[in-house]
């Protein structure tokens, strides 16, 4: 693969990782909003579970972005 193609592929991977981070951040904000609005115990548990899962995805996305700078 030529150097130009490698650079384009790496840029595409970076943009994909950045989009993933933005998507997860948005979903996390939505879930926190729901968490703050609900009063039902089961709904609160659901929000807590979803927040935990989204935080894990967010951390993975951050690590993926950091790998571009190492």
N, CA, C and O atoms as CSV, one atom per row, in Angstrom:
chain,resi,resn,atom,element,x,y,z
A,1,UNK,N,N,0.849,-1.169,0.000
A,1,UNK,CA,C,0.000,0.000,0.000
A,1,UNK,C,C,0.896,1.233,0.000
A,1,UNK,O,O,1.905,1.289,0.704
A,2,UNK,N,N,0.512,2.205,-0.793
A,2,UNK,CA,C,1.313,3.420,-0.876
A,2,UNK,C,C,1.156,4.251,0.396
A,2,UNK,O,O,0.216,4.075,1.171
A,3,UNK,N,N,2.093,5.141,0.576
A,3,UNK,CA,C,2.091,5.981,1.766
A,3,UNK,C,C,0.845,6.863,1.817
A,3,UNK,O,O,0.296,7.110,2.891
A,4,UNK,N,N,0.409,7.328,0.667
A,4,UNK,CA,C,-0.781,8.180,0.594
A,4,UNK,C,C,-2.028,7.401,1.014
A,4,UNK,O,O,-2.880,7.924,1.732
A,5,UNK,N,N,-2.128,6.152,0.562
A,5,UNK,CA,C,-3.277,5.320,0.924
A,5,UNK,C,C,-3.258,5.003,2.413
A,5,UNK,O,O,-4.304,4.987,3.061
A,6,UNK,N,N,-2.072,4.753,2.954
A,6,UNK,CA,C,-1.947,4.483,4.385
A,6,UNK,C,C,-2.393,5.693,5.198
A,6,UNK,O,O,-3.079,5.560,6.212
A,7,UNK,N,N,-1.992,6.875,4.736
A,7,UNK,CA,C,-2.352,8.098,5.436
A,7,UNK,C,C,-3.867,8.310,5.392
A,7,UNK,O,O,-4.472,8.687,6.396
A,8,UNK,N,N,-4.476,8.070,4.234
A,8,UNK,CA,C,-5.928,8.197,4.096
A,8,UNK,C,C,-6.658,7.194,4.978
A,8,UNK,O,O,-7.660,7.525,5.612
A,9,UNK,N,N,-6.152,5.971,5.013
A,9,UNK,CA,C,-6.777,4.929,5.838
A,9,UNK,C,C,-6.682,5.294,7.320
A,9,UNK,O,O,-7.639,5.120,8.075
A,10,UNK,N,N,-5.540,5.791,7.718
A,10,UNK,CA,C,-5.356,6.187,9.128
A,10,UNK,C,C,-6.267,7.360,9.480
A,10,UNK,O,O,-6.828,7.408,10.575
A,11,UNK,N,N,-6.414,8.304,8.554
A,11,UNK,CA,C,-7.297,9.443,8.788
A,11,UNK,C,C,-8.745,8.967,8.908
A,11,UNK,O,O,-9.490,9.468,9.750
A,12,UNK,N,N,-9.146,8.016,8.083
A,12,UNK,CA,C,-10.503,7.474,8.147
A,12,UNK,C,C,-10.742,6.770,9.479
A,12,UNK,O,O,-11.813,6.904,10.071
A,13,UNK,N,N,-9.746,6.021,9.951
A,13,UNK,CA,C,-9.855,5.355,11.252
A,13,UNK,C,C,-9.977,6.381,12.377
A,13,UNK,O,O,-10.768,6.205,13.304
A,14,UNK,N,N,-9.202,7.436,12.291
A,14,UNK,CA,C,-9.251,8.497,13.301
A,14,UNK,C,C,-10.631,9.146,13.325
A,14,UNK,O,O,-11.207,9.347,14.394
A,15,UNK,N,N,-11.157,9.470,12.154
A,15,UNK,CA,C,-12.474,10.105,12.066
A,15,UNK,C,C,-13.569,9.180,12.579
A,15,UNK,O,O,-14.532,9.637,13.195
A,16,UNK,N,N,-13.426,7.887,12.328
A,16,UNK,CA,C,-14.395,6.916,12.835
A,16,UNK,C,C,-14.351,6.866,14.359
A,16,UNK,O,O,-15.399,6.839,15.006
A,17,UNK,N,N,-13.158,6.853,14.937
A,17,UNK,CA,C,-13.001,6.834,16.390
A,17,UNK,C,C,-13.556,8.116,17.005
A,17,UNK,O,O,-14.173,8.078,18.069
A,18,UNK,N,N,-13.339,9.244,16.345
A,18,UNK,CA,C,-13.852,10.516,16.831
A,18,UNK,C,C,-15.378,10.544,16.776
A,18,UNK,O,O,-16.022,11.051,17.694
A,19,UNK,N,N,-15.952,10.006,15.715
A,19,UNK,CA,C,-17.414,9.934,15.595
A,19,UNK,C,C,-17.997,9.031,16.673
A,19,UNK,O,O,-19.047,9.337,17.239
A,20,UNK,N,N,-17.328,7.932,16.959
A,20,UNK,CA,C,-17.767,7.014,18.021
A,20,UNK,C,C,-17.769,7.743,19.366
A,20,UNK,O,O,-18.713,7.614,20.145
A,21,UNK,N,N,-16.722,8.497,19.629
A,21,UNK,CA,C,-16.628,9.245,20.879
A,21,UNK,C,C,-17.771,10.254,20.986
A,21,UNK,O,O,-18.400,10.371,22.037
A,22,UNK,N,N,-18.039,10.981,19.905
A,22,UNK,CA,C,-19.122,11.958,19.914
A,22,UNK,C,C,-20.478,11.297,20.116
A,22,UNK,O,O,-21.317,11.810,20.856
A,23,UNK,N,N,-20.695,10.159,19.461
A,23,UNK,CA,C,-21.958,9.445,19.606
A,23,UNK,C,C,-22.162,8.978,21.040
A,23,UNK,O,O,-23.238,9.164,21.609
A,24,UNK,N,N,-21.146,8.381,21.617
A,24,UNK,CA,C,-21.248,7.876,22.986
A,24,UNK,C,C,-21.451,9.032,23.958
A,24,UNK,O,O,-22.240,8.921,24.897
A,25,UNK,N,N,-20.751,10.131,23.742
A,25,UNK,CA,C,-20.904,11.298,24.618
A,25,UNK,C,C,-22.353,11.807,24.575
A,25,UNK,O,O,-22.926,12.136,25.614
A,26,UNK,N,N,-22.933,11.870,23.390
A,26,UNK,CA,C,-24.320,12.306,23.256
A,26,UNK,C,C,-25.290,11.363,23.950
A,26,UNK,O,O,-26.199,11.802,24.655
A,27,UNK,N,N,-25.093,10.057,23.745
A,27,UNK,CA,C,-25.964,9.077,24.394
A,27,UNK,C,C,-25.807,9.121,25.907
A,27,UNK,O,O,-26.778,8.937,26.641
A,28,UNK,N,N,-24.596,9.362,26.372
A,28,UNK,CA,C,-24.351,9.458,27.808
A,28,UNK,C,C,-25.087,10.666,28.392
A,28,UNK,O,O,-25.689,10.572,29.462
A,29,UNK,N,N,-25.037,11.792,27.692
A,29,UNK,CA,C,-25.752,12.983,28.151
A,29,UNK,C,C,-27.259,12.739,28.190
A,29,UNK,O,O,-27.931,13.155,29.134
A,30,UNK,N,N,-27.794,12.067,27.167
A,30,UNK,CA,C,-29.218,11.742,27.143
A,30,UNK,C,C,-29.596,10.840,28.318
A,30,UNK,O,O,-30.625,11.045,28.961
A,31,UNK,N,N,-28.768,9.856,28.587
A,31,UNK,CA,C,-29.051,8.912,29.658
A,31,UNK,C,C,-28.987,9.593,31.017
A,31,UNK,O,O,-29.806,9.310,31.891
A,32,UNK,N,N,-28.014,10.492,31.203
A,32,UNK,CA,C,-27.953,11.244,32.457
A,32,UNK,C,C,-29.217,12.098,32.620
A,32,UNK,O,O,-29.743,12.229,33.725
A,33,UNK,N,N,-29.694,12.671,31.527
A,33,UNK,CA,C,-30.925,13.453,31.582
A,33,UNK,C,C,-32.113,12.602,32.001
A,33,UNK,O,O,-32.924,13.014,32.830
A,34,UNK,N,N,-32.208,11.407,31.418
A,34,UNK,CA,C,-33.277,10.482,31.805
A,34,UNK,C,C,-33.143,10.080,33.263
A,34,UNK,O,O,-34.131,10.017,33.995
A,35,UNK,N,N,-31.906,9.807,33.680
A,35,UNK,CA,C,-31.646,9.415,35.066
A,35,UNK,C,C,-32.140,10.495,36.034
A,35,UNK,O,O,-32.733,10.188,37.069
A,36,UNK,N,N,-31.897,11.734,35.695
A,36,UNK,CA,C,-32.301,12.841,36.556
A,36,UNK,C,C,-33.812,13.073,36.545
A,36,UNK,O,O,-34.340,13.721,37.448
A,37,UNK,N,N,-34.512,12.556,35.538
A,37,UNK,CA,C,-35.943,12.814,35.400
A,37,UNK,C,C,-36.823,11.693,35.953
A,37,UNK,O,O,-37.969,11.947,36.324
A,38,UNK,N,N,-36.320,10.470,36.015
A,38,UNK,CA,C,-37.174,9.350,36.419
A,38,UNK,C,C,-37.261,9.238,37.939
A,38,UNK,O,O,-36.376,9.673,38.676
A,39,UNK,N,N,-38.364,8.636,38.370
A,39,UNK,CA,C,-38.551,8.412,39.806
A,39,UNK,C,C,-38.767,6.937,40.115
A,39,UNK,O,O,-38.635,6.515,41.264
A,40,UNK,N,N,-39.094,6.163,39.104
A,40,UNK,CA,C,-39.326,4.731,39.275
A,40,UNK,C,C,-38.007,4.011,39.548
A,40,UNK,O,O,-37.009,4.255,38.870
A,41,UNK,N,N,-38.006,3.134,40.531
A,41,UNK,CA,C,-36.788,2.408,40.901
A,41,UNK,C,C,-36.215,1.568,39.780
A,41,UNK,O,O,-35.002,1.545,39.576
A,42,UNK,N,N,-37.084,0.871,39.045
A,42,UNK,CA,C,-36.611,0.031,37.942
A,42,UNK,C,C,-36.000,0.873,36.830
A,42,UNK,O,O,-34.995,0.488,36.232
A,43,UNK,N,N,-36.610,2.024,36.554
A,43,UNK,CA,C,-36.079,2.915,35.520
A,43,UNK,C,C,-34.729,3.480,35.951
A,43,UNK,O,O,-33.833,3.654,35.125
A,44,UNK,N,N,-34.586,3.764,37.229
A,44,UNK,CA,C,-33.292,4.250,37.731
A,44,UNK,C,C,-32.213,3.191,37.558
A,44,UNK,O,O,-31.099,3.492,37.128
A,45,UNK,N,N,-32.548,1.955,37.896
A,45,UNK,CA,C,-31.581,0.864,37.726
A,45,UNK,C,C,-31.177,0.710,36.263
A,45,UNK,O,O,-30.009,0.484,35.949
A,46,UNK,N,N,-32.155,0.836,35.378
A,46,UNK,CA,C,-31.874,0.730,33.946
A,46,UNK,C,C,-30.914,1.836,33.513
A,46,UNK,O,O,-29.963,1.587,32.771
A,47,UNK,N,N,-31.168,3.049,33.977
A,47,UNK,CA,C,-30.298,4.173,33.630
A,47,UNK,C,C,-28.886,3.961,34.174
A,47,UNK,O,O,-27.903,4.237,33.487
A,48,UNK,N,N,-28.791,3.475,35.396
A,48,UNK,CA,C,-27.477,3.226,35.995
A,48,UNK,C,C,-26.703,2.190,35.190
A,48,UNK,O,O,-25.509,2.355,34.940
A,49,UNK,N,N,-27.382,1.128,34.787
A,49,UNK,CA,C,-26.744,0.086,33.986
A,49,UNK,C,C,-26.280,0.662,32.644
A,49,UNK,O,O,-25.160,0.406,32.201
A,50,UNK,N,N,-27.158,1.441,32.006
A,50,UNK,CA,C,-26.818,2.016,30.703
A,50,UNK,C,C,-25.658,3.007,30.829
A,50,UNK,O,O,-24.774,3.036,29.972
A,51,UNK,N,N,-25.656,3.813,31.883
A,51,UNK,CA,C,-24.561,4.767,32.104
A,51,UNK,C,C,-23.240,4.020,32.269
A,51,UNK,O,O,-22.216,4.426,31.720
A,52,UNK,N,N,-23.273,2.937,33.022
A,52,UNK,CA,C,-22.058,2.146,33.223
A,52,UNK,C,C,-21.536,1.594,31.898
A,52,UNK,O,O,-20.338,1.650,31.623
A,53,UNK,N,N,-22.442,1.062,31.086
A,53,UNK,CA,C,-22.041,0.505,29.788
A,53,UNK,C,C,-21.502,1.600,28.873
A,53,UNK,O,O,-20.500,1.401,28.185
A,54,UNK,N,N,-22.165,2.753,28.865
A,54,UNK,CA,C,-21.722,3.851,28.006
A,54,UNK,C,C,-20.377,4.413,28.463
A,54,UNK,O,O,-19.563,4.817,27.633
A,55,UNK,N,N,-20.139,4.442,29.768
A,55,UNK,CA,C,-18.838,4.899,30.261
A,55,UNK,C,C,-17.728,3.967,29.787
A,55,UNK,O,O,-16.635,4.418,29.444
A,56,UNK,N,N,-18.010,2.679,29.768
A,56,UNK,CA,C,-17.017,1.718,29.272
A,56,UNK,C,C,-16.741,1.948,27.790
A,56,UNK,O,O,-15.587,1.946,27.362
A,57,UNK,N,N,-17.803,2.145,27.010
A,57,UNK,CA,C,-17.631,2.433,25.574
A,57,UNK,C,C,-16.866,3.732,25.374
A,57,UNK,O,O,-16.019,3.828,24.485
A,58,UNK,N,N,-17.164,4.739,26.202
A,58,UNK,CA,C,-16.489,6.026,26.110
A,58,UNK,C,C,-14.998,5.856,26.376
A,58,UNK,O,O,-14.166,6.401,25.651
A,59,UNK,N,N,-14.666,5.104,27.411
A,59,UNK,CA,C,-13.254,4.868,27.733
A,59,UNK,C,C,-12.534,4.143,26.605
A,59,UNK,O,O,-11.378,4.446,26.308
A,60,UNK,N,N,-13.203,3.196,25.983
A,60,UNK,CA,C,-12.603,2.494,24.833
A,60,UNK,C,C,-12.367,3.457,23.673
A,60,UNK,O,O,-11.331,3.398,23.011
A,61,UNK,N,N,-13.327,4.338,23.432
A,61,UNK,CA,C,-13.179,5.306,22.346
A,61,UNK,C,C,-12.035,6.268,22.632
A,61,UNK,O,O,-11.290,6.633,21.722
A,62,UNK,N,N,-11.889,6.678,23.871
A,62,UNK,CA,C,-10.785,7.575,24.250
A,62,UNK,C,C,-9.447,6.866,24.040
A,62,UNK,O,O,-8.504,7.456,23.513
A,63,UNK,N,N,-9.368,5.604,24.452
A,63,UNK,CA,C,-8.117,4.845,24.248
A,63,UNK,C,C,-7.801,4.705,22.758
A,63,UNK,O,O,-6.641,4.783,22.352
A,64,UNK,N,N,-8.839,4.498,21.952
A,64,UNK,CA,C,-8.624,4.381,20.502
A,64,UNK,C,C,-8.074,5.682,19.936
A,64,UNK,O,O,-7.172,5.668,19.100
A,65,UNK,N,N,-8.614,6.800,20.388
A,65,UNK,CA,C,-8.094,8.092,19.918
A,65,UNK,C,C,-6.682,8.342,20.401
A,65,UNK,O,O,-5.859,8.872,19.654
A,66,UNK,N,N,-6.388,7.972,21.625
A,66,UNK,CA,C,-5.037,8.157,22.161
A,66,UNK,C,C,-4.005,7.349,21.374
A,66,UNK,O,O,-2.848,7.753,21.256
A,67,UNK,N,N,-4.426,6.227,20.846
A,67,UNK,CA,C,-3.485,5.375,20.104
A,67,UNK,C,C,-2.962,6.083,18.848
A,67,UNK,O,O,-1.907,5.719,18.331
A,68,UNK,N,N,-3.680,7.072,18.365
A,68,UNK,CA,C,-3.223,7.813,17.181
A,68,UNK,C,C,-2.083,8.768,17.522
A,68,UNK,O,O,-1.371,9.229,16.629
A,69,UNK,N,N,-1.909,9.062,18.784
A,69,UNK,CA,C,-0.877,10.012,19.194
A,69,UNK,C,C,0.324,9.354,19.825
A,69,UNK,O,O,1.272,10.033,20.217
A,70,UNK,N,N,0.297,8.032,19.928
A,70,UNK,CA,C,1.432,7.339,20.532
A,70,UNK,C,C,2.409,6.864,19.505
A,70,UNK,O,O,3.424,6.260,19.851
